[in-house]
Amino acid sequence: MKKHFKDKNKFIELIKSLYPYDYAVNGDGNTESYKILKKELNFKVHQFKEKKELNGWVVPRNQIVKKAIIKSGEKIILDHSNEPLGLILCCSPFKGKVSLKKLKNHLFYHSVDSNAIPFHCIKQYNQHKIDWGFCVPKNFYKSLNKNSYDIDIQINYKKSNMKVFEYSLKGKSKKTIVIQAHNCHPYQANDDLSGIAVAIRLMQYLKNKKNYYTYKIIISPELTGTIFWLNKINSKEIIASIILPACGNKNSLKLQETFTSNTFLDSAAHDIFKKKYKKYSYGKFRTIYGNDETVFEAPGYEIPSISITRYPYKEYHTNKDTLDVISLPHINDTLDTIKKLIKILDKQKIYKFNKRGLFCLSNKKYNLYVNAWDPSNRNGPKNRDDNRKWYRVMTELPRLLNGKNSLSYLARYFDVNAIELDKYLQKWLKKKLVELY
């Protein structure tokens, strides 16, 4: 095991080393930070050209802010040229005189903290409605009282590609579980350098294990990067994804369920949270945090995705999301929880019915029929309730073997012994009616 992984303080050191970069969907910070990531894991780099479009999502151009000032008369009252959060994400150039009313329509402040500078990323998702804008403290916004102001936003464009970093650990099976964290928020330690650090430390831990599944970490710009990456790779091998947004602060760890809330991933995650925390917070899909789970769960992919997070926290999306937000005990607790979850997932048996239609299980080719009670059957069960559960197993099992339900879930669903159910499914496996994920 690598020396830096033994030293828990190196967790903070990793986040600290990744912090001073101006990240964006397509930015220099993403490229420059690669040298740090490369030292930790041998990441593969996927690149996507600027202006490339997929389902309406467009890879933005790499912007370099040359000038960003507001003047009142001859006096510069705001200079955000070197403030990483000073302009809205994907800001357009603008120069001209504007009224106080118009200026205020282009100023964005934090709704609670009057001194904080917010991180405004709406244009990353709503790509066509906002052109330019400054992010300012609320106190600055309230101080404006002149009739007009001069705005000068100068932006240079640098040709580059959006990058997604991927690292894979091959297991016995090609079926893959993805761990995802995003890298498009400049100078945000908890959101989401904490998730990146946890994912990296997890993969370093798994390198020393004999894993059944293949595990893959991707570090990508939120939504846009993951959308393009998922469209590029063989997504059919991915059976689950675990999203790790904002998981290093002092709040309690929360679980956000998959779209259906009833997959093997939900079951395993709830088992871990119950054993470890007894009482814990959880919610349905998109009720706690919004992130790349929508990409994985989108139609055509429908990959079960959970989120594990310590959101909300007061410094979220502001210039106050610094290294001080990260709690070493809490981020190590997040890693411990993920490790326990992976341990369960890697041992779970997930069967999938690979045929079509209703099969005659009593046919000698299959010999999978479990005798049910019938008043005319002298050699079968003596009572109606005998084997009744297994009759349900025979009739409902194929529909439930969708590659998303674990053996433990099926045993609970049918109220039968998991070992006995596994023995029965092994017979189906030999007859090639099911496959093992």
C-alpha positions as a Markdown table, in Angstrom:
| # | Residue | x | y | z |
|---|---|---|---|---|
| 1 | Met | 0.0 | 0.0 | 0.0 |
| 2 | Lys | 1.3 | 3.4 | -0.9 |
| 3 | Lys | 2.8 | 5.4 | 2.0 |
| 4 | His | 0.6 | 8.5 | 1.4 |
| 5 | Phe | -2.5 | 6.4 | 1.9 |
| 6 | Lys | -1.4 | 5.2 | 5.4 |
| 7 | Asp | -1.0 | 8.8 | 6.5 |
| 8 | Lys | -4.6 | 10.2 | 7.0 |
| 9 | Asn | -3.3 | 13.8 | 6.8 |
| 10 | Lys | -2.4 | 13.1 | 3.2 |
| 11 | Phe | -6.2 | 13.3 | 2.6 |
| 12 | Ile | -6.1 | 17.0 | 3.3 |
| 13 | Glu | -2.8 | 17.3 | 1.4 |
| 14 | Leu | -4.5 | 15.9 | -1.7 |
| 15 | Ile | -7.3 | 18.4 | -1.5 |
| 16 | Lys | -4.9 | 21.2 | -0.8 |
| 17 | Ser | -2.8 | 20.3 | -3.9 |
| 18 | Leu | -5.9 | 20.3 | -6.1 |
| 19 | Tyr | -7.4 | 23.5 | -4.7 |
| 20 | Pro | -5.5 | 26.3 | -6.4 |
| 21 | Tyr | -6.8 | 25.7 | -9.9 |
| 22 | Asp | -9.4 | 27.7 | -11.9 |
| 23 | Tyr | -11.7 | 24.8 | -12.8 |
| 24 | Ala | -14.4 | 25.1 | -15.5 |
| 25 | Val | -16.3 | 22.9 | -17.8 |
| 26 | Asn | -13.5 | 23.5 | -20.3 |
| 27 | Gly | -10.7 | 25.4 | -18.6 |
| 28 | Asp | -7.0 | 25.6 | -18.0 |
| 29 | Gly | -7.5 | 24.5 | -14.3 |
| 30 | Asn | -8.8 | 21.1 | -15.4 |
| 31 | Thr | -5.8 | 20.6 | -17.6 |
| 32 | Glu | -3.2 | 21.9 | -15.1 |
| 33 | Ser | -4.6 | 19.7 | -12.3 |
| 34 | Tyr | -4.0 | 16.6 | -14.3 |
| 35 | Lys | -0.4 | 16.5 | -13.2 |
| 36 | Ile | -1.6 | 16.1 | -9.6 |
| 37 | Leu | -4.2 | 13.4 | -10.5 |
| 38 | Lys | -1.6 | 11.5 | -12.5 |
| 39 | Lys | 0.6 | 11.1 | -9.5 |
| 40 | Glu | -2.2 | 9.4 | -7.6 |
| 41 | Leu | -3.6 | 7.2 | -10.4 |
| 42 | Asn | -2.8 | 6.5 | -14.0 |
| 43 | Phe | -5.8 | 8.3 | -15.4 |
| 44 | Lys | -6.9 | 8.0 | -19.0 |
| 45 | Val | -7.9 | 11.3 | -20.6 |
| 46 | His | -11.0 | 11.6 | -22.8 |
| 47 | Gln | -11.2 | 14.8 | -24.8 |
| 48 | Phe | -14.1 | 16.5 | -26.4 |
| 49 | Lys | -13.8 | 19.4 | -28.8 |
| 50 | Glu | -15.2 | 22.8 | -28.0 |
| 51 | Lys | -18.5 | 23.7 | -29.6 |
| 52 | Lys | -19.3 | 19.9 | -30.0 |
| 53 | Glu | -23.0 | 19.3 | -29.3 |
| 54 | Leu | -24.8 | 16.3 | -28.0 |
| 55 | Asn | -28.6 | 16.4 | -27.2 |
| 56 | Gly | -28.4 | 20.1 | -27.1 |
| 57 | Trp | -25.5 | 20.2 | -24.7 |
| 58 | Val | -22.6 | 22.2 | -26.0 |
| 59 | Val | -18.9 | 22.0 | -25.0 |
| 60 | Pro | -18.1 | 25.6 | -24.0 |
| 61 | Arg | -15.0 | 27.5 | -25.1 |
| 62 | Asn | -12.1 | 27.9 | -22.7 |
| 63 | Gln | -12.3 | 31.5 | -21.3 |
| 64 | Ile | -9.5 | 33.6 | -20.0 |
| 65 | Val | -10.8 | 36.7 | -18.1 |
| 66 | Lys | -8.6 | 39.7 | -19.2 |
| 67 | Lys | -10.6 | 42.4 | -17.5 |
| 68 | Ala | -13.8 | 42.6 | -15.4 |
| 69 | Ile | -14.5 | 46.0 | -13.9 |
| 70 | Ile | -17.4 | 48.3 | -12.9 |
| 71 | Lys | -16.8 | 52.1 | -12.9 |
| 72 | Ser | -18.8 | 54.9 | -11.4 |
| 73 | Gly | -17.6 | 58.0 | -13.3 |
| 74 | Glu | -13.8 | 57.7 | -13.4 |
| 75 | Lys | -13.6 | 55.5 | -10.3 |
| 76 | Ile | -13.3 | 51.7 | -10.5 |
| 77 | Ile | -15.7 | 50.5 | -7.8 |
| 78 | Leu | -15.3 | 46.8 | -8.6 |
| 79 | Asp | -12.4 | 44.9 | -10.2 |
| 80 | His | -13.1 | 41.2 | -10.5 |
| 81 | Ser | -10.3 | 40.5 | -13.0 |
| 82 | Asn | -8.5 | 38.1 | -10.7 |
| 83 | Glu | -11.5 | 36.9 | -8.6 |
| 84 | Pro | -12.2 | 33.3 | -9.6 |
| 85 | Leu | -15.9 | 33.6 | -8.8 |
| 86 | Gly | -16.2 | 37.2 | -9.9 |
| 87 | Leu | -18.1 | 36.5 | -13.1 |
| 88 | Ile | -20.9 | 34.1 | -13.9 |
| 89 | Leu | -19.8 | 30.8 | -15.5 |
| 90 | Cys | -19.5 | 31.1 | -19.3 |
| 91 | Cys | -19.8 | 34.9 | -19.1 |
| 92 | Ser | -20.0 | 36.8 | -22.4 |
| 93 | Pro | -17.8 | 39.9 | -23.1 |
| 94 | Phe | -19.6 | 43.2 | -22.6 |
| 95 | Lys | -18.6 | 46.9 | -22.7 |
| 96 | Gly | -20.9 | 49.8 | -22.3 |
| 97 | Lys | -22.8 | 52.2 | -20.0 |
| 98 | Val | -25.8 | 50.7 | -18.2 |
| 99 | Ser | -28.5 | 52.1 | -15.9 |
| 100 | Leu | -28.6 | 51.1 | -12.3 |
| 101 | Lys | -31.6 | 49.0 | -12.9 |
| 102 | Lys | -30.0 | 47.1 | -15.7 |
| 103 | Leu | -26.8 | 46.6 | -13.8 |
| 104 | Lys | -28.6 | 45.1 | -10.8 |
| 105 | Asn | -30.2 | 42.6 | -13.2 |
| 106 | His | -26.7 | 41.4 | -14.0 |
| 107 | Leu | -25.4 | 41.3 | -10.4 |
| 108 | Phe | -25.7 | 38.1 | -8.4 |
| 109 | Tyr | -25.3 | 37.8 | -4.6 |
| 110 | His | -25.8 | 35.2 | -1.9 |
| 111 | Ser | -29.3 | 35.1 | -0.5 |
| 112 | Val | -28.1 | 34.6 | 3.1 |
| 113 | Asp | -24.5 | 35.6 | 3.6 |
| 114 | Ser | -24.1 | 39.3 | 2.8 |
| 115 | Asn | -20.3 | 39.1 | 2.6 |
| 116 | Ala | -19.9 | 36.0 | 0.5 |
| 117 | Ile | -19.3 | 36.0 | -3.2 |
| 118 | Pro | -21.5 | 33.3 | -4.8 |
| 119 | Phe | -20.5 | 30.8 | -7.5 |
| 120 | His | -23.0 | 31.3 | -10.3 |
| 121 | Cys | -23.1 | 28.3 | -12.6 |
| 122 | Ile | -26.6 | 28.5 | -14.0 |
| 123 | Lys | -25.4 | 29.1 | -17.5 |
| 124 | Gln | -23.7 | 25.7 | -17.4 |
| 125 | Tyr | -27.2 | 24.2 | -17.5 |
| 126 | Asn | -29.4 | 27.0 | -19.0 |
| 127 | Gln | -27.0 | 27.7 | -21.9 |
| 128 | His | -28.8 | 30.4 | -23.7 |
| 129 | Lys | -30.7 | 32.8 | -21.4 |
| 130 | Ile | -27.9 | 34.7 | -19.5 |
| 131 | Asp | -25.2 | 36.7 | -21.3 |
| 132 | Trp | -23.0 | 38.5 | -18.8 |
| 133 | Gly | -23.0 | 39.1 | -15.1 |
| 134 | Phe | -20.9 | 39.7 | -11.9 |
| 135 | Cys | -21.0 | 37.8 | -8.7 |
| 136 | Val | -20.7 | 40.2 | -5.7 |
| 137 | Pro | -21.3 | 40.5 | -2.0 |
| 138 | Lys | -24.8 | 41.6 | -1.2 |
| 139 | Asn | -23.4 | 44.6 | 0.7 |
| 140 | Phe | -21.9 | 45.8 | -2.6 |
| 141 | Tyr | -25.2 | 45.4 | -4.4 |
| 142 | Lys | -27.0 | 47.4 | -1.7 |
| 143 | Ser | -24.4 | 50.2 | -1.8 |
| 144 | Leu | -25.1 | 51.1 | -5.5 |
| 145 | Asn | -27.0 | 54.4 | -5.9 |
| 146 | Lys | -25.8 | 56.1 | -9.0 |
| 147 | Asn | -27.9 | 56.5 | -12.2 |
| 148 | Ser | -25.4 | 54.8 | -14.5 |
| 149 | Tyr | -22.3 | 52.7 | -14.5 |
| 150 | Asp | -19.6 | 51.7 | -17.0 |
| 151 | Ile | -19.0 | 48.0 | -17.5 |
| 152 | Asp | -16.0 | 46.5 | -19.1 |
| 153 | Ile | -15.7 | 42.7 | -19.4 |
| 154 | Gln | -13.0 | 41.5 | -21.7 |
| 155 | Ile | -12.5 | 37.8 | -22.3 |
| 156 | Asn | -10.0 | 36.0 | -24.4 |
| 157 | Tyr | -10.8 | 32.6 | -25.8 |
| 158 | Lys | -8.2 | 29.8 | -25.8 |
| 159 | Lys | -8.6 | 26.8 | -28.0 |
| 160 | Ser | -8.8 | 23.6 | -25.9 |
| 161 | Asn | -10.9 | 20.5 | -25.3 |
| 162 | Met | -13.1 | 19.5 | -22.5 |
| 163 | Lys | -11.5 | 16.7 | -20.5 |
| 164 | Val | -12.8 | 13.7 | -18.6 |
| 165 | Phe | -10.4 | 11.7 | -16.5 |
| 166 | Glu | -11.0 | 8.0 | -16.1 |
| 167 | Tyr | -9.3 | 5.2 | -14.2 |
| 168 | Ser | -10.3 | 1.6 | -14.2 |
| 169 | Leu | -9.6 | -1.4 | -12.0 |
| 170 | Lys | -10.4 | -4.6 | -13.8 |
| 171 | Gly | -12.2 | -7.3 | -11.8 |
| 172 | Lys | -13.3 | -10.8 | -12.5 |
| 173 | Ser | -16.4 | -9.5 | -14.2 |
| 174 | Lys | -16.6 | -6.9 | -16.9 |
| 175 | Lys | -19.7 | -5.5 | -15.2 |
| 176 | Thr | -18.7 | -2.1 | -13.9 |
| 177 | Ile | -19.5 | 0.1 | -11.0 |
| 178 | Val | -18.7 | 3.8 | -11.5 |
| 179 | Ile | -17.6 | 6.2 | -8.8 |
| 180 | Gln | -18.1 | 9.8 | -10.0 |
| 181 | Ala | -17.0 | 13.2 | -8.8 |
| 182 | His | -17.0 | 16.6 | -10.6 |
| 183 | Asn | -14.2 | 19.1 | -11.3 |
| 184 | Cys | -15.9 | 22.2 | -12.8 |
| 185 | His | -16.2 | 24.4 | -9.7 |
| 186 | Pro | -13.3 | 26.8 | -9.2 |
| 187 | Tyr | -11.9 | 27.1 | -5.7 |
| 188 | Gln | -14.6 | 24.9 | -4.1 |
| 189 | Ala | -12.8 | 22.6 | -1.6 |
| 190 | Asn | -15.8 | 20.6 | -0.5 |
| 191 | Asp | -17.8 | 20.8 | -3.8 |
| 192 | Asp | -16.3 | 18.8 | -5.1 |
| 193 | Leu | -12.6 | 18.2 | -4.4 |
| 194 | Ser | -13.7 | 16.2 | -1.4 |
| 195 | Gly | -15.6 | 13.8 | -3.6 |
| 196 | Ile | -12.5 | 13.6 | -5.9 |
| 197 | Ala | -10.2 | 12.8 | -3.0 |
| 198 | Val | -12.6 | 10.1 | -1.6 |
| 199 | Ala | -12.9 | 8.5 | -5.0 |
| 200 | Ile | -9.1 | 8.4 | -5.5 |
| 201 | Arg | -8.4 | 7.0 | -2.0 |
| 202 | Leu | -11.1 | 4.4 | -2.6 |
| 203 | Met | -9.5 | 3.2 | -5.9 |
| 204 | Gln | -6.1 | 3.1 | -4.2 |
| 205 | Tyr | -7.6 | 0.9 | -1.5 |
| 206 | Leu | -9.3 | -1.4 | -4.1 |
| 207 | Lys | -6.1 | -1.9 | -6.0 |
| 208 | Asn | -5.0 | -4.3 | -3.2 |
| 209 | Lys | -8.2 | -6.3 | -3.4 |
| 210 | Lys | -9.4 | -9.2 | -5.6 |
| 211 | Asn | -12.5 | -7.6 | -6.9 |
| 212 | Tyr | -15.4 | -9.4 | -8.6 |
| 213 | Tyr | -16.7 | -6.3 | -10.4 |
| 214 | Thr | -14.7 | -3.8 | -12.5 |
| 215 | Tyr | -14.5 | -0.4 | -10.8 |
| 216 | Lys | -14.1 | 2.8 | -12.6 |
| 217 | Ile | -13.6 | 6.4 | -11.3 |
| 218 | Ile | -14.4 | 9.3 | -13.5 |
| 219 | Ile | -13.7 | 12.9 | -12.7 |
| 220 | Ser | -15.7 | 15.1 | -15.1 |
| 221 | Pro | -17.3 | 18.5 | -15.5 |
| 222 | Glu | -20.8 | 18.1 | -14.0 |
| 223 | Leu | -23.5 | 17.0 | -16.5 |
| 224 | Thr | -21.7 | 18.1 | -19.6 |
| 225 | Gly | -18.6 | 16.0 | -19.2 |
| 226 | Thr | -20.4 | 12.9 | -18.0 |
| 227 | Ile | -23.0 | 13.2 | -20.8 |
| 228 | Phe | -20.3 | 13.2 | -23.5 |
| 229 | Trp | -18.2 | 10.5 | -21.7 |
| 230 | Leu | -21.2 | 8.1 | -21.3 |
| 231 | Asn | -22.1 | 8.5 | -24.9 |
| 232 | Lys | -18.5 | 7.6 | -25.9 |
| 233 | Ile | -17.9 | 4.4 | -23.9 |
| 234 | Asn | -19.5 | 1.0 | -23.8 |
| 235 | Ser | -22.2 | 1.9 | -21.2 |
| 236 | Lys | -23.9 | -1.5 | -21.3 |
| 237 | Glu | -21.2 | -2.8 | -19.0 |
| 238 | Ile | -22.1 | -0.3 | -16.3 |
| 239 | Ile | -24.5 | -1.7 | -13.7 |
| 240 | Ala | -24.4 | 1.1 | -11.1 |
| 241 | Ser | -22.9 | 4.5 | -10.2 |
| 242 | Ile | -22.1 | 6.1 | -6.9 |
| 243 | Ile | -21.9 | 9.9 | -7.0 |
| 244 | Leu | -19.8 | 11.7 | -4.3 |
| 245 | Pro | -20.7 | 15.4 | -4.1 |
| 246 | Ala | -19.7 | 17.6 | -1.2 |
| 247 | Cys | -18.8 | 14.8 | 1.3 |
| 248 | Gly | -16.0 | 16.3 | 3.4 |
| 249 | Asn | -17.7 | 18.8 | 5.7 |
| 250 | Lys | -19.0 | 18.2 | 9.3 |
| 251 | Asn | -22.6 | 17.5 | 8.5 |
| 252 | Ser | -24.1 | 14.0 | 8.8 |
| 253 | Leu | -23.7 | 11.7 | 5.8 |
| 254 | Lys | -26.9 | 11.4 | 3.7 |
| 255 | Leu | -28.1 | 8.9 | 1.2 |
| 256 | Gln | -30.0 | 9.7 | -1.9 |
| 257 | Glu | -31.7 | 6.8 | -3.6 |
| 258 | Thr | -31.8 | 5.7 | -7.2 |
| 259 | Phe | -34.7 | 6.7 | -9.5 |
| 260 | Thr | -36.8 | 3.6 | -8.5 |
| 261 | Ser | -35.5 | 3.3 | -4.9 |
| 262 | Asn | -35.6 | -0.5 | -5.1 |
| 263 | Thr | -32.4 | -1.6 | -6.8 |
| 264 | Phe | -29.6 | -3.8 | -5.3 |
| 265 | Leu | -27.7 | -0.5 | -4.9 |
| 266 | Asp | -30.4 | 1.0 | -2.7 |
| 267 | Ser | -30.6 | -2.2 | -0.7 |
| 268 | Ala | -26.9 | -2.4 | 0.0 |
| 269 | Ala | -26.5 | 1.3 | 0.8 |
| 270 | His | -29.4 | 1.2 | 3.3 |
| 271 | Asp | -27.9 | -1.9 | 4.9 |
| 272 | Ile | -24.6 | -0.1 | 5.5 |
| 273 | Phe | -26.2 | 3.2 | 6.7 |
| 274 | Lys | -28.4 | 1.3 | 9.1 |
| 275 | Lys | -25.6 | -0.8 | 10.6 |
| 276 | Lys | -23.2 | 2.1 | 10.8 |
| 277 | Tyr | -25.3 | 5.1 | 11.8 |
| 278 | Lys | -28.6 | 3.6 | 13.1 |
| 279 | Lys | -30.5 | 6.8 | 12.4 |
| 280 | Tyr | -29.6 | 8.6 | 9.2 |
| 281 | Ser | -31.1 | 10.9 | 6.6 |
| 282 | Tyr | -32.1 | 9.7 | 3.2 |
| 283 | Gly | -34.3 | 10.8 | 0.4 |
| 284 | Lys | -35.8 | 9.9 | -3.0 |
| 285 | Phe | -34.1 | 10.6 | -6.3 |
| 286 | Arg | -33.1 | 14.3 | -6.6 |
| 287 | Thr | -34.6 | 15.3 | -3.2 |
| 288 | Ile | -31.3 | 15.9 | -1.4 |
| 289 | Tyr | -28.8 | 16.9 | -4.1 |
| 290 | Gly | -28.8 | 17.4 | -7.9 |
| 291 | Asn | -25.8 | 16.1 | -9.8 |
| 292 | Asp | -24.8 | 13.5 | -12.4 |
| 293 | Glu | -27.3 | 10.9 | -11.3 |
| 294 | Thr | -29.6 | 12.4 | -13.9 |
| 295 | Val | -27.1 | 11.5 | -16.6 |
| 296 | Phe | -26.7 | 7.8 | -15.5 |
| 297 | Glu | -30.4 | 7.4 | -14.9 |
| 298 | Ala | -31.5 | 9.0 | -18.2 |
| 299 | Pro | -33.6 | 7.0 | -20.7 |
| 300 | Gly | -31.6 | 4.5 | -22.7 |
| 301 | Tyr | -29.0 | 4.2 | -19.9 |
| 302 | Glu | -31.1 | 3.8 | -16.8 |
| 303 | Ile | -28.1 | 3.0 | -14.6 |
| 304 | Pro | -29.0 | 2.8 | -10.9 |
| 305 | Ser | -27.3 | 5.8 | -9.2 |
| 306 | Ile | -27.1 | 6.9 | -5.6 |
| 307 | Ser | -25.6 | 10.0 | -4.1 |
| 308 | Ile | -23.7 | 10.1 | -0.8 |
| 309 | Thr | -23.2 | 13.6 | 0.5 |
| 310 | Arg | -23.0 | 15.9 | 3.5 |
| 311 | Tyr | -25.0 | 18.7 | 1.7 |
| 312 | Pro | -26.3 | 21.2 | 2.7 |
| 313 | Tyr | -23.7 | 23.4 | 4.3 |
| 314 | Lys | -23.6 | 27.1 | 4.6 |
| 315 | Glu | -20.4 | 27.7 | 2.5 |
| 316 | Tyr | -21.9 | 25.9 | -0.5 |
| 317 | His | -21.2 | 27.7 | -3.8 |
| 318 | Thr | -19.4 | 30.6 | -2.3 |
| 319 | Asn | -15.8 | 31.9 | -2.0 |
| 320 | Lys | -16.0 | 30.5 | 1.6 |
| 321 | Asp | -15.9 | 26.9 | 0.5 |
| 322 | Thr | -12.2 | 26.7 | 1.4 |
| 323 | Leu | -10.0 | 24.1 | 2.9 |
| 324 | Asp | -11.3 | 25.2 | 6.3 |
| 325 | Val | -14.6 | 23.5 | 5.4 |
| 326 | Ile | -13.0 | 20.1 | 5.2 |
| 327 | Ser | -13.1 | 17.9 | 8.3 |
| 328 | Leu | -10.6 | 15.1 | 8.4 |
| 329 | Pro | -12.7 | 12.8 | 10.7 |
| 330 | His | -15.7 | 13.3 | 8.5 |
| 331 | Ile | -14.0 | 12.8 | 5.1 |
| 332 | Asn | -12.4 | 9.7 | 6.5 |
| 333 | Asp | -15.8 | 8.5 | 7.7 |
| 334 | Thr | -17.1 | 9.0 | 4.1 |
| 335 | Leu | -14.3 | 6.9 | 2.8 |
| 336 | Asp | -15.0 | 4.2 | 5.4 |
| 337 | Thr | -18.7 | 4.1 | 4.4 |
| 338 | Ile | -17.9 | 3.8 | 0.7 |
| 339 | Lys | -15.5 | 1.0 | 1.4 |
| 340 | Lys | -18.1 | -0.9 | 3.4 |
| 341 | Leu | -20.6 | -0.4 | 0.6 |
| 342 | Ile | -18.2 | -1.7 | -2.0 |
| 343 | Lys | -17.5 | -4.7 | 0.1 |
| 344 | Ile | -21.2 | -5.6 | 0.2 |
| 345 | Leu | -21.7 | -4.9 | -3.5 |
| 346 | Asp | -18.8 | -7.0 | -4.6 |
| 347 | Lys | -20.2 | -10.0 | -2.8 |
| 348 | Gln | -23.8 | -9.6 | -3.9 |
| 349 | Lys | -25.1 | -12.0 | -6.5 |
| 350 | Ile | -27.3 | -10.3 | -9.2 |
| 351 | Tyr | -29.0 | -12.6 | -11.7 |
| 352 | Lys | -30.6 | -11.5 | -14.9 |
| 353 | Phe | -33.1 | -13.4 | -17.0 |
| 354 | Asn | -31.8 | -13.5 | -20.5 |
| 355 | Lys | -34.6 | -15.2 | -22.4 |
| 356 | Arg | -38.0 | -14.1 | -23.7 |
| 357 | Gly | -41.5 | -15.4 | -22.9 |
| 358 | Leu | -42.9 | -17.9 | -20.5 |
| 359 | Phe | -40.9 | -21.2 | -20.1 |
| 360 | Cys | -42.4 | -24.6 | -19.1 |
| 361 | Leu | -40.3 | -25.2 | -16.1 |
| 362 | Ser | -41.6 | -28.8 | -15.7 |
| 363 | Asn | -40.2 | -29.8 | -19.1 |
| 364 | Lys | -37.4 | -32.3 | -18.7 |
| 365 | Lys | -35.0 | -30.0 | -20.6 |
| 366 | Tyr | -35.3 | -27.6 | -17.6 |
| 367 | Asn | -36.7 | -29.6 | -14.6 |
| 368 | Leu | -37.1 | -26.5 | -12.6 |
| 369 | Tyr | -40.7 | -27.0 | -11.5 |
| 370 | Val | -41.4 | -27.0 | -7.7 |
| 371 | Asn | -44.5 | -29.1 | -7.0 |
| 372 | Ala | -47.5 | -27.0 | -5.9 |
| 373 | Trp | -50.5 | -28.2 | -3.9 |
| 374 | Asp | -53.5 | -29.5 | -5.7 |
| 375 | Pro | -56.4 | -31.6 | -4.3 |
| 376 | Ser | -55.9 | -34.2 | -7.0 |
| 377 | Asn | -52.2 | -34.6 | -6.6 |
| 378 | Arg | -51.6 | -37.5 | -4.2 |
| 379 | Asn | -47.8 | -37.2 | -4.3 |
| 380 | Gly | -47.5 | -33.4 | -3.9 |
| 381 | Pro | -47.6 | -31.2 | -0.9 |
| 382 | Lys | -50.3 | -32.1 | 1.6 |
| 383 | Asn | -51.4 | -28.5 | 2.4 |
| 384 | Arg | -52.2 | -25.5 | 0.3 |
| 385 | Asp | -49.5 | -23.4 | 2.1 |
| 386 | Asp | -46.8 | -25.9 | 1.4 |
| 387 | Asn | -44.5 | -24.6 | -1.3 |
| 388 | Arg | -46.8 | -21.7 | -1.9 |
| 389 | Lys | -43.9 | -19.2 | -1.6 |
| 390 | Trp | -42.0 | -21.2 | -4.2 |
| 391 | Tyr | -44.9 | -21.2 | -6.5 |
| 392 | Arg | -44.6 | -17.4 | -6.4 |
| 393 | Val | -40.9 | -17.7 | -7.0 |
| 394 | Met | -41.5 | -19.7 | -10.2 |
| 395 | Thr | -44.1 | -17.4 | -11.6 |
| 396 | Glu | -42.7 | -14.0 | -10.7 |
| 397 | Leu | -38.9 | -14.6 | -10.7 |
| 398 | Pro | -38.2 | -13.9 | -14.4 |
| 399 | Arg | -39.8 | -10.5 | -14.2 |
| 400 | Leu | -37.7 | -9.6 | -11.2 |
| 401 | Leu | -34.4 | -10.8 | -12.6 |
| 402 | Asn | -33.8 | -7.5 | -14.4 |
| 403 | Gly | -30.2 | -7.1 | -13.4 |
| 404 | Lys | -31.1 | -4.6 | -10.7 |
| 405 | Asn | -32.4 | -6.7 | -7.9 |
| 406 | Ser | -30.0 | -8.5 | -5.5 |
| 407 | Leu | -30.3 | -12.0 | -4.2 |
| 408 | Ser | -30.9 | -10.6 | -0.7 |
| 409 | Tyr | -33.7 | -8.4 | -2.0 |
| 410 | Leu | -35.4 | -11.3 | -3.8 |
| 411 | Ala | -35.2 | -13.5 | -0.7 |
| 412 | Arg | -36.9 | -10.8 | 1.3 |
| 413 | Tyr | -39.5 | -10.2 | -1.4 |
| 414 | Phe | -40.5 | -13.9 | -1.6 |
| 415 | Asp | -39.9 | -14.5 | 2.1 |
| 416 | Val | -37.7 | -17.5 | 1.4 |
| 417 | Asn | -34.2 | -18.5 | 2.6 |
| 418 | Ala | -31.5 | -16.7 | 0.5 |
| 419 | Ile | -29.2 | -19.8 | 0.4 |
| 420 | Glu | -32.1 | -21.9 | -0.8 |
| 421 | Leu | -33.0 | -19.3 | -3.4 |
| 422 | Asp | -29.4 | -19.1 | -4.6 |
| 423 | Lys | -29.3 | -22.9 | -5.0 |
| 424 | Tyr | -32.5 | -22.7 | -7.1 |
| 425 | Leu | -31.1 | -19.9 | -9.2 |
| 426 | Gln | -27.9 | -21.9 | -9.8 |
| 427 | Lys | -30.1 | -24.5 | -11.6 |
| 428 | Trp | -31.5 | -21.7 | -13.8 |
| 429 | Leu | -27.9 | -20.7 | -14.5 |
| 430 | Lys | -26.9 | -24.2 | -15.6 |
| 431 | Lys | -29.9 | -24.2 | -17.9 |
| 432 | Lys | -28.7 | -20.9 | -19.3 |
| 433 | Leu | -32.0 | -19.1 | -18.5 |
| 434 | Val | -30.2 | -16.5 | -16.5 |
| 435 | Glu | -26.8 | -14.9 | -16.4 |
| 436 | Leu | -24.8 | -13.8 | -13.3 |
| 437 | Tyr | -23.8 | -10.1 | -13.3 |
